[in-house]
Each structure stands twice: as structure tokens, then as C-alpha cells.
């Protein structure tokens, strides 16, 4: 298994959508109707919304790739008013969980936080 942790790019957004929806369905479908999740998803994580989020001030992200495929994502947010850095979400496709990719995304997030702190 060849893997890579890197910053996300606009070209990654469809893969990010796939990771988000797949993990949501796996985690929440037992108690949230799928139709409700899909409606919320389209309103907040449609491609246009993700593109706006990608370009929002203080927002950044990292993806985890395995064999060239995006299998995880961490969305990062620097709150300028609070001067605090947050990992606002972290998702790994269910079949890739337990392999340390989440921890590696957290380490990459820490590097982003340090970079914001240095500015």
C-alpha cells in the first residue's frame, strides 16, 4: 500500500465529496434517513459549496491518497478572530480506517497550525 498525505487541490473536490458521502452513509445511516443526509449534503457539500469553501480565507485541507486514490480528508480552519486553528473534520473511507491514515492527517494538520502560528 503506497500512500501520500498532501494538501488538497481544487481537482480533489469530487473525490472529497465521495469520501464525505461514503463515510456519512457508513456512520449515520442507521439512525438518519439516507434521503435527509443526501439533501443536507447537496446543500452544504455540493461541488459549488466545496469550491467556495476551498477558497474561503483561513480554510485549508489535506487528503490521504492510497495508490493514487483519495481515501481520506481533513478540513482545517484558522479562526482569525480567536487566533485559533481547528481541525473541523476528518474522514477516512471505512475500508481504509485503522491503517494510521487519520493520525497522519492529524500530523499534517499540526504542521499547518504551526505555519499559521508563525505568520
Biopython code that builds the backbone (N, CA, C, O; Angstrom):
import numpy as np
from Bio.PDB.StructureBuilder import StructureBuilder

atoms = [
    (1, "UNK", "N", (0.849, -1.187, 0.000)),
    (1, "UNK", "CA", (0.000, 0.000, 0.000)),
    (1, "UNK", "C", (0.886, 1.238, 0.000)),
    (1, "UNK", "O", (1.530, 1.547, 1.002)),
    (2, "UNK", "N", (0.916, 1.937, -1.113)),
    (2, "UNK", "CA", (1.642, 3.188, -1.229)),
    (2, "UNK", "C", (0.699, 4.322, -0.852)),
    (2, "UNK", "O", (-0.392, 4.431, -1.412)),
    (3, "UNK", "N", (1.110, 5.170, 0.093)),
    (3, "UNK", "CA", (0.218, 6.264, 0.484)),
    (3, "UNK", "C", (0.965, 7.588, 0.558)),
    (3, "UNK", "O", (2.190, 7.638, 0.668)),
    (4, "UNK", "N", (0.178, 8.659, 0.494)),
    (4, "UNK", "CA", (0.700, 10.012, 0.472)),
    (4, "UNK", "C", (-0.287, 10.914, 1.191)),
    (4, "UNK", "O", (-1.496, 10.803, 0.989)),
    (5, "UNK", "N", (0.223, 11.808, 2.032)),
    (5, "UNK", "CA", (-0.582, 12.855, 2.669)),
    (5, "UNK", "C", (-0.136, 14.166, 2.031)),
    (5, "UNK", "O", (1.054, 14.479, 2.011)),
    (6, "UNK", "N", (-1.097, 14.931, 1.511)),
    (6, "UNK", "CA", (-0.749, 16.179, 0.825)),
    (6, "UNK", "C", (-1.884, 17.185, 0.975)),
    (6, "UNK", "O", (-2.991, 16.850, 1.396)),
    (7, "UNK", "N", (-1.572, 18.434, 0.615)),
    (7, "UNK", "CA", (-2.614, 19.464, 0.617)),
    (7, "UNK", "C", (-3.630, 19.148, -0.469)),
    (7, "UNK", "O", (-3.296, 18.599, -1.519)),
    (8, "UNK", "N", (-4.887, 19.510, -0.189)),
    (8, "UNK", "CA", (-5.909, 19.289, -1.213)),
    (8, "UNK", "C", (-5.789, 20.335, -2.299)),
    (8, "UNK", "O", (-5.225, 21.409, -2.093)),
    (9, "UNK", "N", (-6.325, 20.007, -3.451)),
    (9, "UNK", "CA", (-6.350, 20.913, -4.601)),
    (9, "UNK", "C", (-7.793, 20.989, -5.094)),
    (9, "UNK", "O", (-8.611, 20.148, -4.723)),
    (10, "UNK", "N", (-8.118, 21.974, -5.915)),
    (10, "UNK", "CA", (-9.482, 22.033, -6.473)),
    (10, "UNK", "C", (-9.860, 20.760, -7.240)),
    (10, "UNK", "O", (-11.027, 20.370, -7.267)),
    (11, "UNK", "N", (-8.880, 20.127, -7.853)),
    (11, "UNK", "CA", (-9.152, 18.895, -8.600)),
    (11, "UNK", "C", (-9.569, 17.741, -7.685)),
    (11, "UNK", "O", (-10.172, 16.771, -8.145)),
    (12, "UNK", "N", (-9.250, 17.843, -6.398)),
    (12, "UNK", "CA", (-9.601, 16.793, -5.431)),
    (12, "UNK", "C", (-11.055, 16.864, -4.970)),
    (12, "UNK", "O", (-11.547, 15.912, -4.365)),
    (13, "UNK", "N", (-11.746, 17.954, -5.237)),
    (13, "UNK", "CA", (-13.064, 18.158, -4.638)),
    (13, "UNK", "C", (-14.083, 17.064, -4.959)),
    (13, "UNK", "O", (-14.834, 16.688, -4.059)),
    (14, "UNK", "N", (-14.159, 16.529, -6.178)),
    (14, "UNK", "CA", (-15.081, 15.401, -6.386)),
    (14, "UNK", "C", (-14.729, 14.180, -5.531)),
    (14, "UNK", "O", (-15.621, 13.493, -5.032)),
    (15, "UNK", "N", (-13.437, 13.910, -5.363)),
    (15, "UNK", "CA", (-13.020, 12.791, -4.511)),
    (15, "UNK", "C", (-13.330, 13.081, -3.046)),
    (15, "UNK", "O", (-13.706, 12.179, -2.297)),
    (16, "UNK", "N", (-13.172, 14.339, -2.638)),
    (16, "UNK", "CA", (-13.528, 14.739, -1.271)),
    (16, "UNK", "C", (-15.018, 14.501, -1.047)),
    (16, "UNK", "O", (-15.416, 13.981, -0.005)),
    (17, "UNK", "N", (-15.836, 14.880, -2.018)),
    (17, "UNK", "CA", (-17.278, 14.617, -1.915)),
    (17, "UNK", "C", (-17.543, 13.125, -1.716)),
    (17, "UNK", "O", (-18.349, 12.742, -0.868)),
    (18, "UNK", "N", (-16.874, 12.300, -2.487)),
    (18, "UNK", "CA", (-17.064, 10.854, -2.382)),
    (18, "UNK", "C", (-16.693, 10.350, -0.983)),
    (18, "UNK", "O", (-17.434, 9.563, -0.393)),
    (19, "UNK", "N", (-15.564, 10.795, -0.457)),
    (19, "UNK", "CA", (-15.142, 10.376, 0.885)),
    (19, "UNK", "C", (-16.171, 10.814, 1.919)),
    (19, "UNK", "O", (-16.560, 10.027, 2.782)),
    (20, "UNK", "N", (-16.611, 12.064, 1.836)),
    (20, "UNK", "CA", (-17.596, 12.567, 2.801)),
    (20, "UNK", "C", (-18.884, 11.756, 2.761)),
    (20, "UNK", "O", (-19.346, 11.275, 3.796)),
    (21, "UNK", "N", (-19.464, 11.601, 1.584)),
    (21, "UNK", "CA", (-20.747, 10.900, 1.494)),
    (21, "UNK", "C", (-20.624, 9.445, 1.910)),
    (21, "UNK", "O", (-21.490, 8.930, 2.617)),
    (22, "UNK", "N", (-19.577, 8.783, 1.490)),
    (22, "UNK", "CA", (-19.403, 7.369, 1.838)),
    (22, "UNK", "C", (-19.266, 7.184, 3.342)),
    (22, "UNK", "O", (-19.877, 6.284, 3.918)),
    (23, "UNK", "N", (-18.467, 8.033, 3.978)),
    (23, "UNK", "CA", (-18.290, 7.890, 5.428)),
    (23, "UNK", "C", (-19.555, 8.291, 6.178)),
    (23, "UNK", "O", (-19.886, 7.680, 7.193)),
    (24, "UNK", "N", (-20.264, 9.305, 5.698)),
    (24, "UNK", "CA", (-21.538, 9.681, 6.326)),
    (24, "UNK", "C", (-22.513, 8.520, 6.289)),
    (24, "UNK", "O", (-23.108, 8.166, 7.306)),
    (25, "UNK", "N", (-22.675, 7.929, 5.113)),
    (25, "UNK", "CA", (-23.620, 6.825, 4.978)),
    (25, "UNK", "C", (-23.233, 5.664, 5.901)),
    (25, "UNK", "O", (-24.091, 5.047, 6.533)),
    (26, "UNK", "N", (-21.941, 5.381, 5.967)),
    (26, "UNK", "CA", (-21.486, 4.290, 6.826)),
    (26, "UNK", "C", (-21.741, 4.587, 8.305)),
    (26, "UNK", "O", (-22.162, 3.707, 9.057)),
    (27, "UNK", "N", (-21.487, 5.814, 8.711)),
    (27, "UNK", "CA", (-21.586, 6.163, 10.132)),
    (27, "UNK", "C", (-22.998, 6.480, 10.603)),
    (27, "UNK", "O", (-23.356, 6.155, 11.735)),
    (28, "UNK", "N", (-23.806, 7.109, 9.755)),
    (28, "UNK", "CA", (-25.068, 7.666, 10.239)),
    (28, "UNK", "C", (-26.334, 7.019, 9.680)),
    (28, "UNK", "O", (-27.428, 7.308, 10.164)),
    (29, "UNK", "N", (-26.214, 6.160, 8.684)),
    (29, "UNK", "CA", (-27.419, 5.650, 8.023)),
    (29, "UNK", "C", (-28.291, 4.781, 8.924)),
    (29, "UNK", "O", (-29.456, 4.540, 8.607)),
    (30, "UNK", "N", (-27.753, 4.314, 10.025)),
    (30, "UNK", "CA", (-28.556, 3.504, 10.947)),
    (30, "UNK", "C", (-29.597, 4.333, 11.689)),
    (30, "UNK", "O", (-30.595, 3.796, 12.172)),
    (31, "UNK", "N", (-29.362, 5.658, 11.781)),
    (31, "UNK", "CA", (-30.317, 6.467, 12.548)),
    (31, "UNK", "C", (-30.718, 7.781, 11.885)),
    (31, "UNK", "O", (-31.548, 8.509, 12.430)),
    (32, "UNK", "N", (-30.154, 8.101, 10.732)),
    (32, "UNK", "CA", (-30.581, 9.270, 9.962)),
    (32, "UNK", "C", (-31.009, 8.766, 8.589)),
    (32, "UNK", "O", (-30.240, 8.074, 7.922)),
    (33, "UNK", "N", (-32.217, 9.099, 8.158)),
    (33, "UNK", "CA", (-32.656, 8.639, 6.836)),
    (33, "UNK", "C", (-31.692, 9.104, 5.737)),
    (33, "UNK", "O", (-31.250, 10.253, 5.724)),
    (34, "UNK", "N", (-31.381, 8.198, 4.829)),
    (34, "UNK", "CA", (-30.433, 8.499, 3.758)),
    (34, "UNK", "C", (-30.870, 9.712, 2.944)),
    (34, "UNK", "O", (-30.034, 10.527, 2.553)),
    (35, "UNK", "N", (-32.158, 9.840, 2.687)),
    (35, "UNK", "CA", (-32.657, 10.993, 1.921)),
    (35, "UNK", "C", (-32.321, 12.301, 2.632)),
    (35, "UNK", "O", (-31.947, 13.277, 1.982)),
    (36, "UNK", "N", (-32.450, 12.332, 3.957)),
    (36, "UNK", "CA", (-32.110, 13.538, 4.726)),
    (36, "UNK", "C", (-30.617, 13.857, 4.602)),
    (36, "UNK", "O", (-30.234, 15.015, 4.436)),
    (37, "UNK", "N", (-29.782, 12.821, 4.684)),
    (37, "UNK", "CA", (-28.340, 13.045, 4.560)),
    (37, "UNK", "C", (-27.987, 13.582, 3.174)),
    (37, "UNK", "O", (-27.192, 14.513, 3.042)),
    (38, "UNK", "N", (-28.578, 12.996, 2.159)),
    (38, "UNK", "CA", (-28.266, 13.430, 0.790)),
    (38, "UNK", "C", (-28.731, 14.866, 0.539)),
    (38, "UNK", "O", (-28.048, 15.627, -0.147)),
    (39, "UNK", "N", (-29.885, 15.237, 1.087)),
    (39, "UNK", "CA", (-30.379, 16.608, 0.945)),
    (39, "UNK", "C", (-29.434, 17.590, 1.627)),
    (39, "UNK", "O", (-29.056, 18.603, 1.037)),
    (40, "UNK", "N", (-29.053, 17.293, 2.864)),
    (40, "UNK", "CA", (-28.124, 18.146, 3.602)),
    (40, "UNK", "C", (-26.791, 18.230, 2.846)),
    (40, "UNK", "O", (-26.218, 19.308, 2.688)),
    (41, "UNK", "N", (-26.320, 17.082, 2.391)),
    (41, "UNK", "CA", (-25.053, 17.020, 1.677)),
    (41, "UNK", "C", (-25.073, 17.923, 0.450)),
    (41, "UNK", "O", (-24.135, 18.692, 0.237)),
    (42, "UNK", "N", (-26.116, 17.844, -0.350)),
    (42, "UNK", "CA", (-26.200, 18.667, -1.559)),
    (42, "UNK", "C", (-26.243, 20.154, -1.226)),
    (42, "UNK", "O", (-25.694, 20.973, -1.963)),
    (43, "UNK", "N", (-26.892, 20.504, -0.125)),
    (43, "UNK", "CA", (-26.985, 21.917, 0.266)),
    (43, "UNK", "C", (-25.645, 22.450, 0.756)),
    (43, "UNK", "O", (-25.296, 23.596, 0.473)),
    (44, "UNK", "N", (-24.890, 21.633, 1.486)),
    (44, "UNK", "CA", (-23.684, 22.125, 2.150)),
    (44, "UNK", "C", (-22.373, 21.636, 1.537)),
    (44, "UNK", "O", (-21.325, 22.251, 1.739)),
    (45, "UNK", "N", (-22.427, 20.540, 0.793)),
    (45, "UNK", "CA", (-21.201, 19.968, 0.236)),
    (45, "UNK", "C", (-21.315, 19.649, -1.245)),
    (45, "UNK", "O", (-20.574, 18.812, -1.760)),
    (46, "UNK", "N", (-22.237, 20.310, -1.934)),
    (46, "UNK", "CA", (-22.278, 20.218, -3.385)),
    (46, "UNK", "C", (-20.987, 20.795, -3.930)),
    (46, "UNK", "O", (-20.273, 21.493, -3.210)),
    (47, "UNK", "N", (-20.677, 20.521, -5.165)),
    (47, "UNK", "CA", (-19.397, 20.947, -5.733)),
    (47, "UNK", "C", (-19.207, 22.460, -5.644)),
    (47, "UNK", "O", (-18.109, 22.932, -5.350)),
    (48, "UNK", "N", (-20.268, 23.215, -5.896)),
    (48, "UNK", "CA", (-20.165, 24.678, -5.822)),
    (48, "UNK", "C", (-19.862, 25.129, -4.384)),
    (48, "UNK", "O", (-19.050, 26.030, -4.175)),
    (49, "UNK", "N", (-20.511, 24.505, -3.402)),
    (49, "UNK", "CA", (-20.252, 24.844, -1.995)),
    (49, "UNK", "C", (-18.836, 24.479, -1.594)),
    (49, "UNK", "O", (-18.174, 25.236, -0.885)),
    (50, "UNK", "N", (-18.366, 23.323, -2.044)),
    (50, "UNK", "CA", (-16.991, 22.921, -1.726)),
    (50, "UNK", "C", (-15.978, 23.848, -2.373)),
    (50, "UNK", "O", (-14.946, 24.150, -1.774)),
    (51, "UNK", "N", (-16.255, 24.302, -3.584)),
    (51, "UNK", "CA", (-15.341, 25.235, -4.241)),
    (51, "UNK", "C", (-15.265, 26.549, -3.461)),
    (51, "UNK", "O", (-14.181, 27.106, -3.291)),
    (52, "UNK", "N", (-16.407, 27.042, -2.989)),
    (52, "UNK", "CA", (-16.411, 28.263, -2.181)),
    (52, "UNK", "C", (-15.651, 28.044, -0.884)),
    (52, "UNK", "O", (-14.888, 28.908, -0.452)),
    (53, "UNK", "N", (-15.858, 26.890, -0.264)),
    (53, "UNK", "CA", (-15.152, 26.566, 0.971)),
    (53, "UNK", "C", (-13.653, 26.493, 0.722)),
    (53, "UNK", "O", (-12.862, 26.990, 1.523)),
    (54, "UNK", "N", (-13.267, 25.879, -0.379)),
    (54, "UNK", "CA", (-11.850, 25.744, -0.726)),
    (54, "UNK", "C", (-11.166, 27.107, -0.802)),
    (54, "UNK", "O", (-10.009, 27.249, -0.409)),
    (55, "UNK", "N", (-11.883, 28.102, -1.306)),
    (55, "UNK", "CA", (-11.301, 29.432, -1.490)),
    (55, "UNK", "C", (-11.564, 30.380, -0.319)),
    (55, "UNK", "O", (-11.150, 31.538, -0.368)),
    (56, "UNK", "N", (-12.231, 29.922, 0.716)),
    (56, "UNK", "CA", (-12.541, 30.781, 1.865)),
    (56, "UNK", "C", (-11.274, 31.094, 2.659)),
    (56, "UNK", "O", (-10.411, 30.231, 2.819)),
    (57, "UNK", "N", (-11.162, 32.322, 3.152)),
    (57, "UNK", "CA", (-9.993, 32.686, 3.954)),
    (57, "UNK", "C", (-9.887, 31.796, 5.201)),
    (57, "UNK", "O", (-10.876, 31.536, 5.887)),
    (58, "UNK", "N", (-8.674, 31.345, 5.468)),
    (58, "UNK", "CA", (-8.424, 30.552, 6.657)),
    (58, "UNK", "C", (-8.747, 29.075, 6.528)),
    (58, "UNK", "O", (-8.472, 28.302, 7.446)),
    (59, "UNK", "N", (-9.328, 28.667, 5.405)),
    (59, "UNK", "CA", (-9.673, 27.262, 5.203)),
    (59, "UNK", "C", (-8.584, 26.594, 4.378)),
    (59, "UNK", "O", (-8.119, 27.140, 3.377)),
    (60, "UNK", "N", (-8.191, 25.422, 4.807)),
    (60, "UNK", "CA", (-7.261, 24.604, 4.050)),
    (60, "UNK", "C", (-7.627, 23.148, 4.288)),
    (60, "UNK", "O", (-8.566, 22.848, 5.025)),
    (61, "UNK", "N", (-6.903, 22.272, 3.677)),
    (61, "UNK", "CA", (-7.216, 20.868, 3.864)),
    (61, "UNK", "C", (-6.098, 19.981, 3.363)),
    (61, "UNK", "O", (-5.224, 20.403, 2.606)),
    (62, "UNK", "N", (-6.152, 18.747, 3.807)),
    (62, "UNK", "CA", (-5.211, 17.723, 3.385)),
    (62, "UNK", "C", (-5.994, 16.490, 2.962)),
    (62, "UNK", "O", (-7.096, 16.235, 3.448)),
    (63, "UNK", "N", (-5.411, 15.744, 2.060)),
    (63, "UNK", "CA", (-6.007, 14.476, 1.672)),
    (63, "UNK", "C", (-5.000, 13.363, 1.902)),
    (63, "UNK", "O", (-3.787, 13.571, 1.878)),
    (64, "UNK", "N", (-5.543, 12.176, 2.124)),
    (64, "UNK", "CA", (-4.743, 10.960, 2.200)),
    (64, "UNK", "C", (-5.014, 10.184, 0.914)),
    (64, "UNK", "O", (-6.164, 9.914, 0.570)),
    (65, "UNK", "N", (-3.958, 9.837, 0.222)),
    (65, "UNK", "CA", (-4.063, 9.047, -1.002)),
    (65, "UNK", "C", (-3.469, 7.670, -0.757)),
    (65, "UNK", "O", (-2.435, 7.538, -0.103)),
    (66, "UNK", "N", (-4.117, 6.664, -1.274)),
    (66, "UNK", "CA", (-3.569, 5.315, -1.282)),
    (66, "UNK", "C", (-3.573, 4.849, -2.726)),
    (66, "UNK", "O", (-4.613, 4.827, -3.386)),
    (67, "UNK", "N", (-2.402, 4.478, -3.202)),
    (67, "UNK", "CA", (-2.246, 4.041, -4.592)),
    (67, "UNK", "C", (-2.903, 5.014, -5.564)),
    (67, "UNK", "O", (-3.555, 4.604, -6.524)),
    (68, "UNK", "N", (-2.720, 6.324, -5.302)),
    (68, "UNK", "CA", (-3.219, 7.364, -6.187)),
    (68, "UNK", "C", (-4.673, 7.742, -6.023)),
    (68, "UNK", "O", (-5.160, 8.617, -6.738)),
    (69, "UNK", "N", (-5.390, 7.104, -5.094)),
    (69, "UNK", "CA", (-6.811, 7.394, -4.879)),
    (69, "UNK", "C", (-7.007, 8.104, -3.533)),
    (69, "UNK", "O", (-6.473, 7.669, -2.513)),
    (70, "UNK", "N", (-7.781, 9.203, -3.540)),
    (70, "UNK", "CA", (-8.072, 9.917, -2.297)),
    (70, "UNK", "C", (-9.000, 9.049, -1.451)),
    (70, "UNK", "O", (-10.093, 8.678, -1.879)),
    (71, "UNK", "N", (-8.532, 8.730, -0.228)),
    (71, "UNK", "CA", (-9.308, 7.867, 0.665)),
    (71, "UNK", "C", (-9.609, 8.545, 1.999)),
    (71, "UNK", "O", (-10.313, 7.983, 2.838)),
    (72, "UNK", "N", (-9.074, 9.756, 2.197)),
    (72, "UNK", "CA", (-9.316, 10.469, 3.436)),
    (72, "UNK", "C", (-9.123, 11.955, 3.236)),
    (72, "UNK", "O", (-8.447, 12.398, 2.308)),
    (73, "UNK", "N", (-9.737, 12.718, 4.135)),
    (73, "UNK", "CA", (-9.646, 14.177, 4.041)),
    (73, "UNK", "C", (-9.730, 14.793, 5.434)),
    (73, "UNK", "O", (-10.475, 14.327, 6.296)),
    (74, "UNK", "N", (-8.953, 15.842, 5.629)),
    (74, "UNK", "CA", (-9.044, 16.667, 6.842)),
    (74, "UNK", "C", (-9.288, 18.098, 6.385)),
    (74, "UNK", "O", (-8.529, 18.642, 5.583)),
    (75, "UNK", "N", (-10.358, 18.704, 6.906)),
    (75, "UNK", "CA", (-10.627, 20.111, 6.605)),
    (75, "UNK", "C", (-10.138, 20.922, 7.789)),
    (75, "UNK", "O", (-10.452, 20.614, 8.938)),
    (76, "UNK", "N", (-9.370, 21.955, 7.504)),
    (76, "UNK", "CA", (-8.717, 22.760, 8.530)),
    (76, "UNK", "C", (-9.237, 24.182, 8.466)),
    (76, "UNK", "O", (-9.569, 24.689, 7.395)),
    (77, "UNK", "N", (-9.303, 24.814, 9.614)),
    (77, "UNK", "CA", (-9.863, 26.170, 9.678)),
    (77, "UNK", "C", (-9.059, 26.991, 10.677)),
    (77, "UNK", "O", (-8.897, 26.605, 11.834)),
    (78, "UNK", "N", (-8.561, 28.123, 10.212)),
    (78, "UNK", "CA", (-7.941, 29.074, 11.125)),
    (78, "UNK", "C", (-8.950, 30.167, 11.400)),
    (78, "UNK", "O", (-9.417, 30.837, 10.479)),
    (79, "UNK", "N", (-9.289, 30.349, 12.672)),
    (79, "UNK", "CA", (-10.218, 31.395, 13.068)),
    (79, "UNK", "C", (-9.396, 32.636, 13.395)),
    (79, "UNK", "O", (-8.723, 32.692, 14.425)),
    (80, "UNK", "N", (-9.455, 33.624, 12.517)),
    (80, "UNK", "CA", (-8.629, 34.823, 12.660)),
    (80, "UNK", "C", (-8.993, 35.617, 13.906)),
    (80, "UNK", "O", (-8.117, 36.180, 14.563)),
    (81, "UNK", "N", (-10.269, 35.664, 14.233)),
    (81, "UNK", "CA", (-10.711, 36.423, 15.391)),
    (81, "UNK", "C", (-10.190, 35.805, 16.686)),
    (81, "UNK", "O", (-9.728, 36.522, 17.574)),
    (82, "UNK", "N", (-10.261, 34.505, 16.795)),
    (82, "UNK", "CA", (-9.799, 33.804, 18.000)),
    (82, "UNK", "C", (-8.296, 33.536, 17.979)),
    (82, "UNK", "O", (-7.685, 33.265, 19.014)),
    (83, "UNK", "N", (-7.700, 33.618, 16.760)),
    (83, "UNK", "CA", (-6.297, 33.225, 16.553)),
    (83, "UNK", "C", (-6.086, 31.773, 16.963)),
    (83, "UNK", "O", (-5.095, 31.421, 17.603)),
    (84, "UNK", "N", (-7.059, 30.936, 16.571)),
    (84, "UNK", "CA", (-7.000, 29.501, 16.861)),
    (84, "UNK", "C", (-7.150, 28.710, 15.563)),
    (84, "UNK", "O", (-7.807, 29.139, 14.615)),
    (85, "UNK", "N", (-6.525, 27.554, 15.561)),
    (85, "UNK", "CA", (-6.546, 26.650, 14.417)),
    (85, "UNK", "C", (-7.349, 25.409, 14.788)),
    (85, "UNK", "O", (-7.151, 24.826, 15.855)),
    (86, "UNK", "N", (-8.252, 25.012, 13.905)),
    (86, "UNK", "CA", (-9.122, 23.870, 14.177)),
    (86, "UNK", "C", (-9.016, 22.830, 13.072)),
    (86, "UNK", "O", (-8.867, 23.166, 11.897)),
    (87, "UNK", "N", (-9.095, 21.582, 13.457)),
    (87, "UNK", "CA", (-9.370, 20.509, 12.506)),
    (87, "UNK", "C", (-10.885, 20.372, 12.562)),
    (87, "UNK", "O", (-11.427, 19.799, 13.508)),
    (88, "UNK", "N", (-11.559, 20.891, 11.561)),
    (88, "UNK", "CA", (-13.021, 20.946, 11.622)),
    (88, "UNK", "C", (-13.671, 19.644, 11.182)),
    (88, "UNK", "O", (-14.819, 19.380, 11.539)),
    (89, "UNK", "N", (-12.964, 18.826, 10.416)),
    (89, "UNK", "CA", (-13.493, 17.497, 10.091)),
    (89, "UNK", "C", (-12.355, 16.614, 9.598)),
    (89, "UNK", "O", (-11.371, 17.085, 9.029)),
    (90, "UNK", "N", (-12.523, 15.332, 9.836)),
    (90, "UNK", "CA", (-11.554, 14.348, 9.378)),
    (90, "UNK", "C", (-12.326, 13.079, 9.034)),
    (90, "UNK", "O", (-13.028, 12.525, 9.879)),
    (91, "UNK", "N", (-12.196, 12.627, 7.802)),
    (91, "UNK", "CA", (-12.921, 11.448, 7.327)),
    (91, "UNK", "C", (-11.973, 10.511, 6.592)),
    (91, "UNK", "O", (-11.134, 10.947, 5.804)),
    (92, "UNK", "N", (-12.116, 9.232, 6.860)),
    (92, "UNK", "CA", (-11.369, 8.185, 6.166)),
    (92, "UNK", "C", (-12.382, 7.165, 5.665)),
    (92, "UNK", "O", (-13.254, 6.738, 6.422)),
    (93, "UNK", "N", (-12.280, 6.772, 4.408)),
    (93, "UNK", "CA", (-13.187, 5.736, 3.899)),
    (93, "UNK", "C", (-13.136, 4.510, 4.822)),
    (93, "UNK", "O", (-12.061, 4.120, 5.278)),
    (94, "UNK", "N", (-14.293, 3.907, 5.094)),
    (94, "UNK", "CA", (-14.345, 2.800, 6.060)),
    (94, "UNK", "C", (-13.325, 1.692, 5.806)),
    (94, "UNK", "O", (-12.722, 1.185, 6.752)),
    (95, "UNK", "N", (-13.124, 1.313, 4.561)),
    (95, "UNK", "CA", (-12.206, 0.211, 4.274)),
    (95, "UNK", "C", (-10.736, 0.573, 4.474)),
    (95, "UNK", "O", (-9.874, -0.304, 4.417)),
    (96, "UNK", "N", (-10.435, 1.869, 4.710)),
    (96, "UNK", "CA", (-9.066, 2.303, 4.946)),
    (96, "UNK", "C", (-8.836, 2.748, 6.389)),
    (96, "UNK", "O", (-7.733, 3.170, 6.738)),
    (97, "UNK", "N", (-9.854, 2.660, 7.216)),
    (97, "UNK", "CA", (-9.708, 3.023, 8.622)),
    (97, "UNK", "C", (-8.848, 1.976, 9.332)),
    (97, "UNK", "O", (-8.801, 0.812, 8.936)),
    (98, "UNK", "N", (-8.177, 2.420, 10.384)),
    (98, "UNK", "CA", (-7.335, 1.521, 11.161)),
    (98, "UNK", "C", (-5.944, 1.315, 10.591)),
    (98, "UNK", "O", (-5.212, 0.436, 11.048)),
    (99, "UNK", "N", (-5.572, 2.105, 9.610)),
    (99, "UNK", "CA", (-4.253, 1.967, 8.970)),
    (99, "UNK", "C", (-3.317, 3.119, 9.329)),
    (99, "UNK", "O", (-2.212, 3.198, 8.792)),
    (100, "UNK", "N", (-3.731, 4.004, 10.214)),
    (100, "UNK", "CA", (-2.888, 5.125, 10.621)),
    (100, "UNK", "C", (-3.009, 6.362, 9.754)),
    (100, "UNK", "O", (-2.298, 7.342, 9.977)),
    (101, "UNK", "N", (-3.901, 6.338, 8.766)),
    (101, "UNK", "CA", (-4.037, 7.496, 7.876)),
    (101, "UNK", "C", (-4.615, 8.705, 8.605)),
    (101, "UNK", "O", (-4.213, 9.836, 8.335)),
    (102, "UNK", "N", (-5.535, 8.485, 9.507)),
    (102, "UNK", "CA", (-6.102, 9.583, 10.291)),
    (102, "UNK", "C", (-5.039, 10.263, 11.133)),
    (102, "UNK", "O", (-5.006, 11.490, 11.227)),
    (103, "UNK", "N", (-4.167, 9.468, 11.746)),
    (103, "UNK", "CA", (-3.076, 10.035, 12.542)),
    (103, "UNK", "C", (-2.133, 10.842, 11.651)),
    (103, "UNK", "O", (-1.653, 11.903, 12.049)),
    (104, "UNK", "N", (-1.873, 10.341, 10.455)),
    (104, "UNK", "CA", (-1.003, 11.091, 9.545)),
    (104, "UNK", "C", (-1.659, 12.394, 9.094)),
    (104, "UNK", "O", (-0.979, 13.409, 8.946)),
    (105, "UNK", "N", (-2.971, 12.375, 8.874)),
    (105, "UNK", "CA", (-3.672, 13.618, 8.545)),
    (105, "UNK", "C", (-3.607, 14.596, 9.721)),
    (105, "UNK", "O", (-3.481, 15.804, 9.517)),
    (106, "UNK", "N", (-3.690, 14.082, 10.942)),
    (106, "UNK", "CA", (-3.577, 14.956, 12.121)),
    (106, "UNK", "C", (-2.171, 15.565, 12.207)),
    (106, "UNK", "O", (-2.030, 16.739, 12.549)),
    (107, "UNK", "N", (-1.151, 14.793, 11.905)),
    (107, "UNK", "CA", (0.224, 15.329, 11.907)),
    (107, "UNK", "C", (0.380, 16.424, 10.849)),
    (107, "UNK", "O", (1.002, 17.456, 11.103)),
    (108, "UNK", "N", (-0.184, 16.194, 9.673)),
    (108, "UNK", "CA", (-0.129, 17.222, 8.624)),
    (108, "UNK", "C", (-0.896, 18.466, 9.071)),
    (108, "UNK", "O", (-0.478, 19.588, 8.787)),
    (109, "UNK", "N", (-2.002, 18.272, 9.760)),
    (109, "UNK", "CA", (-2.789, 19.392, 10.282)),
    (109, "UNK", "C", (-1.973, 20.190, 11.290)),
    (109, "UNK", "O", (-2.034, 21.419, 11.319)),
    (110, "UNK", "N", (-1.221, 19.491, 12.102)),
    (110, "UNK", "CA", (-0.366, 20.159, 13.083)),
    (110, "UNK", "C", (0.664, 21.047, 12.382)),
    (110, "UNK", "O", (0.960, 22.148, 12.848)),
    (111, "UNK", "N", (1.202, 20.570, 11.276)),
    (111, "UNK", "CA", (2.165, 21.374, 10.514)),
    (111, "UNK", "C", (1.513, 22.646, 9.987)),
    (111, "UNK", "O", (2.130, 23.711, 9.986)),
    (112, "UNK", "N", (0.257, 22.532, 9.536)),
    (112, "UNK", "CA", (-0.486, 23.714, 9.075)),
    (112, "UNK", "C", (-0.679, 24.690, 10.236)),
    (112, "UNK", "O", (-0.517, 25.898, 10.064)),
    (113, "UNK", "N", (-1.019, 24.178, 11.398)),
    (113, "UNK", "CA", (-1.241, 25.036, 12.572)),
    (113, "UNK", "C", (0.038, 25.787, 12.923)),
    (113, "UNK", "O", (-0.004, 26.980, 13.221)),
    (114, "UNK", "N", (1.154, 25.107, 12.890)),
    (114, "UNK", "CA", (2.436, 25.744, 13.185)),
    (114, "UNK", "C", (2.716, 26.843, 12.168)),
    (114, "UNK", "O", (3.191, 27.919, 12.533)),
    (115, "UNK", "N", (2.426, 26.584, 10.904)),
    (115, "UNK", "CA", (2.644, 27.589, 9.862)),
    (115, "UNK", "C", (1.787, 28.836, 10.104)),
    (115, "UNK", "O", (2.259, 29.958, 9.922)),
    (116, "UNK", "N", (0.527, 28.641, 10.514)),
    (116, "UNK", "CA", (-0.328, 29.796, 10.821)),
    (116, "UNK", "C", (0.199, 30.545, 12.036)),
    (116, "UNK", "O", (0.128, 31.773, 12.085)),
    (117, "UNK", "N", (0.718, 29.832, 13.001)),
    (117, "UNK", "CA", (1.229, 30.450, 14.212)),
    (117, "UNK", "C", (2.477, 31.280, 13.927)),
    (117, "UNK", "O", (2.739, 32.275, 14.602)),
    (118, "UNK", "N", (3.246, 30.859, 12.916)),
    (118, "UNK", "CA", (4.475, 31.572, 12.563)),
    (118, "UNK", "C", (4.194, 32.872, 11.821)),
    (118, "UNK", "O", (5.051, 33.753, 11.768)),
    (119, "UNK", "N", (2.999, 32.998, 11.248)),
    (119, "UNK", "CA", (2.676, 34.208, 10.464)),
    (119, "UNK", "C", (2.428, 35.410, 11.333)),
    (119, "UNK", "O", (2.148, 36.494, 10.821)),
]
sb = StructureBuilder()
sb.init_structure("model")
sb.init_model(0)
sb.init_chain("A")
sb.init_seg("    ")
for serial, (resi, resn, name, xyz) in enumerate(atoms, 1):
    if name == "N":
        sb.init_residue(resn, " ", resi, " ")
    sb.init_atom(name, np.array(xyz, "f"), 0.0, 1.0, " ", f" {name:<3s}", serial, name[0])
structure = sb.get_structure()
